[in-house]
Amino acid sequence: MNFMIFRAAQENRLRVHNVDMQLLMPDFDQDLLRKRFPVEESGPAGDRTQATVIHWCGPKPTLSTEKVYSEPMNFCRRKCEEDVWNRTGLAAEMSLQVEDLQRSIYVYKNKFKKKFRQLTGK
């Protein structure tokens, strides 16, 4: 994709501009992120005039994480539970906790297997 875009730009078939549209969550202090992306019970709050894509590279946002500011993602996940599965309240929270647990098991199982292979040569 990048090749096609920049080749077309080099051939003057299109113009390419550099625009900041993505925010890497680990690059910013959590307090700053809470101020920039406040979330209320009804959804995202604050000044939403500037579109920004939030990129959670690094530690992933889960319901119980304290490593990253996860409220925007938590809101979206809860909204999906409600809109797609018609789950709210405790049922939605339990479903999301199970999802987080399954992800953690998958991640740590693979890390454990890799470490085991390194130690045993198998």
N, C-alpha and C positions, 0 to 999 in steps of 0.2 A: 504494500500500500504506500509506504513512504517513497519507495523508488518511483512509482507512478506519479505521485503528487509532485515530487521535486523534479522529475524529468519534464513534466508538463510545464512547471514553472520556468525551468531553464529554456524551454522552447517558446516561452511567452504565451502559452495557451491559457494560463491562469496565474493569479498572483497569490503569494503566500504571505501571511502576516503572523507575527508572534503575539499571542494573546494569553495572559495568565488566566486560565479557566479551571485549574486543578489545584487543590490544596492537599499537601501530603501531611496527614495528621501527626506523625511522629516528629515532624519538623517544628511544631509549635507547642507552646505551653498550654496545658489544659485549661487554665483560667482564661486565657485569651480566646480559646476555642469555644468555651461556654458563653463568653460575651458575643462572639461573632455568630455562633449558631445556637441561639437559645431555643429550647424546646419546652413548650407548655403541654398540658394534658390534651389540648385541642390540636396540637401540632406545632410545626416550626413557627417561631415568633421573631420579632425584631424586624429590622430593615432588610427586605428581600429584593432590593432593586438590582443587586449585582449577582448574576448567576455564577455559581461556583460548583465544581464537581469535587466532592469529598473523596479522597483516596485513602483507604485504610491500609496502607502498606505497613508491614511490621506487625505488632500485636493486633489481633483481630478484636473487633468490638463484640462483646457478649454482654449478657444481662449482669453478670457478676464481676466483670473486669474493672480494675482500678488503674490499669496501665495506660489506657487511652480514654478520651472522652467519647462515650458511646451512645449518648442519648439520641442523636439524630438517627442512627441505625436502629436503636431499640424502638423508636417510634415507628419507623418504616416496617420493621418486622412485626410489631403488634398490629399495625394497620393491615398488613398482608394476612395475618391470622384471622382478623375480623372479616375482611373483604372476600378472601378465597375460601376459608374453612368455616366461617361464621362462629369463630371462637373469640370470646372476650373474657376479661377478668382472670380468674384463677385457671380456667381451662387453657387460655392462651398462654399465660405465664408458664404453666407446666409443660406445654408443648414446646415452647422456646427453650426452657431449661433442658429438656430431653435432647433437643437439637444441638444445644451447646455441648452437652455431655458426649453425645455421639461424635461430634467433631473432635473433641479433646481426646477421646479414646483412639480415634483414627490417627490423629497427629502423633500422639505419644507411642502408640503401638508401632508405627513405622520408624520412629526415632529409636525405640528399643530394639527393633529388628536390625536396624543399621548398626547400632553399637554392638549388638551381639555378634554380628558377622565380622565386625572389625576385631573383636576380642578373640573369637574362635577361629577365624579364617574360613568359616562355612557360609 
